[in-house]
Amino acid sequence: MIEPLPPGRARLIGPYQLLGLLGAGGMGEVYLARPAGGPDPLAGLVALKTVRPDLDLDDGFRIRFRREIDAAGAVRSPYTAALVDGDASGRLPWLATEYVPGPSLAEAVTRGGPMPEQVVREMGADLARALADMHAVRVLHRDLKPGNVLLGADGPKVIDFGIAQAFDATQLTRTGVVVGSPGYISPEHVNGSRSLVPASDVFCLGAVLAFAATGRGPFDDSDMAAVIFRIAQGEAELSGVPTQLRAVIEKCLSSDAEARPTPQQLVELLLPGERAGGAADGPFPWTEPIRGLLAAHATGARAVAEAEVPSAAAPPVPFHTPDRGGPAALAPTPVVPVYVPDDSRGNKGLWIGLAAAATAVCVVLGAMLLPGLFKGAGGGDDNAGGGARPTASAADSVRTEAGPAVVPDADAGRTGDFGAAAADVSKKPEGWKAWKAEIADGPVECVLAGASLVCGGPQRITVLDAANGRRKWQTPQGKAAAGPASVAAVLGTTVYAFEDGALVALGLGDGAEKWREPLPGGTRVADSVQSGGVLYYATRATGTDTGRILAHQLTGKHSRKWDKPWDDPAPEAELLLAEGRLVAVGDGVTILKSGDGTRLGGIGAGGITCRTPVLKGKELLCSGSNGLTVVDVTAPQNRRSIAAGVDIAYRPAVSRDGKVVVSSRTRVYAFGLADGKQYWATYDGGVGLDVAGRLAVAGDNAVVVGGYGINAFAMASTGEADDTGSRLPTEWPGEPGDPLDPASISFVGRGDAVFLSFGDGTVISVYAP
């Protein structure tokens, strides 16, 4: 139940007043708490989890803890304990979840005995619905066990997803150690955390239901090695489970993950017919012993809360409160050494010994973001990453509606490489904190210029403070017929932009206009790229195939350097520049000398499919439905292919050391540009569980911004990609479970901060994964 606070324990953590101790483990403590200074002692009760005060926390722990807060905040479900608040940056990181005044399933069965079959079915259906809601936003629980199910008056609630990994990943995660719950892990857990899939949670739920029906787990054994062996071999003990319920649980405990029911299918198996659609009206049909425990827990919480009178010296502390539901927190999962018998000649000992030695089993249970949590969402004002504009489909090239975009760090080849600065925490804007802003009613793209984020939107330019998202200045709204405003370059203290039918120069600090050069009437800018103080841009005459490519000196005495006709019939263009060659990609490829516009060669219209092109030195990378075609722009007839069989959906990214990262609709791959060797690929999770999206290279990681959040993968991986982190920011636009279109998101990385802009005019800045 609830114990008194330990002697000497501070009474305030964040904005919450601690009331009593709910539980404690090796690293963490969980308290009953309420908002400090609140007038109603029973209002806003939370379960607040924090770390022990005597621990020395490193930055890695805080990063993991912050990620888990994000994971918990992604889930909104009536069948989980909702995340209320959290802070990973304070002296003692903490998070607060909805307080459920009731026993855990473990306590209820231990004290009241096994549950009747119908109660197990009703409870199991709600737990399956909780898993469905988690999986919908790509969160795996990974540690579903009787202790992580709380019984509330209105039904069960799942807790501790997204939490245990942060607390336990810094413990004994080495060969021969399982961090988890013996008897409630799946065969995939034994093979390592990267083998986990949604069906792994279903396996754990099957074991939980067996416990509820019989009072013991299906793999219980006094020998931990025997438990692991029985799980891997499918030796479940279900003799006490009612016959019809047993058939359902057996499906969940199949050793073949693909043979297990999905959470939605499990609901139907447990409650066939109309009841499978949702919870019934009225109170949950708990047994009398459980209702007694519920009353006792509620009475205990009330007594503790009313005994702790709010202090006038402890006013409420202002704090951002996410609006997303998430897990409640309990004590950390136990650390259990795996015993490997010295005599491994027997089958059981041999199997366990090989598993420990060959696969270096280290199972860390706790919530995990599924591969593919990437999609940029709004924050601040606009953020755009430069020219990388993924296609809306793998078949047709679709450009962003925000117009041409500046490529950060003068990456005129649009390789998407943000360099080492993107992983150097000292490089982010001074005083930076995560923020969100909305600057337009429509798509925006931004470039990071020192302490400012400069954004182009539907009809104007907006500049934000990169540290906090506050608006510094904004140009007047232009004429709608002139098309979207776009940032062409930021050099020194000057912003160069296409706005209201003209190329304009504006002061970065205050937006004061320095000069304006109107474009010819009826002309629109198709694309632009800047390098060395010169802006190159392609124009189209409205309603015709007439086009031109121009070079404009921006620095010093600004003037037009050259102006050449462009005969490609494509209505849109991609301009790229490297090693003195300007490449214009439309229906064909035009190659010009950047110094004076002399034509150097090209490929005629229809001669090549070149979606989302990237220029790396003299090599032009053209995306297609069957991999990349690499064209030598010094001799365009020389072509080769890499990434065969990959229908590339988004602009590739190329690292400085020559690795190419490509994304299909479901997976991300890394190849060598020089030799075409495949280095790694993300896990193929199937439809709805894929990793795909807009790509960038930040430091040593490949960053994927996709429909459900942001993921990072180690560029040095081999085989299956090493997921170095995932984030679904609470500010992510859209409805929970609804993916965003990666083509509508732009990305900038600097330090451990990323800046994302979205198709609805939202800009956010959040921690990098």
Protein Blocks (a to p, Z undefined) as FASTA:
>chain_A
ZZdddehiafbecjbdcfbdfbdcfkbccdddddehiablkgoiacdddddfkbccdfkl
mmmmmmmmmmmmmpccfkbccdfbdcfkbmbdcddddddddddfklmmmmnopadfklmm
mmmmmmmmmmmmmmmnopafklacfklcccdfkbccdehihklmmmmmmmccdehiacdd
ehiacfklmnojklpcfklmmmmmmmmmmmmmnopafkbcfblklmmmmmmnopacfklg
cfklmmmmmmmmpcblklpccfklmmmmmmgcjllnpccedjdfddfklmmmmmmmmmmm
mmmmmmmccdfklccddddddfbdcdddddddddddddddfblmbmklmmmmmmmmmnop
acdedddddehiacdddehjaddebjbacdfbfkbccddfkbpaddehhianonopgbjm
lmmmklpcehiacddddfbecddddddehjaccdddfkbccdddfknopafbdcddddfk
lopaddfbdehjaccddeehiacdddfklopafbdcdddehiacfbdcdeehiacddddd
ehiabdcdddddfbhjaddfbdcddfbfbfbdcdddeehiacdddfbccdddfknopafb
dcdehiaccehiadehjaccdddfeocadddfklmmbccdehehiacfbdcdddfkopac
dddfkbccdddfklopafbdcddebghiaccdddddehjbccdddfkbccdddfkbghja
ddfbdcddfklgcjehiacdfklpccddehjbdcdddfkopacddddZZ
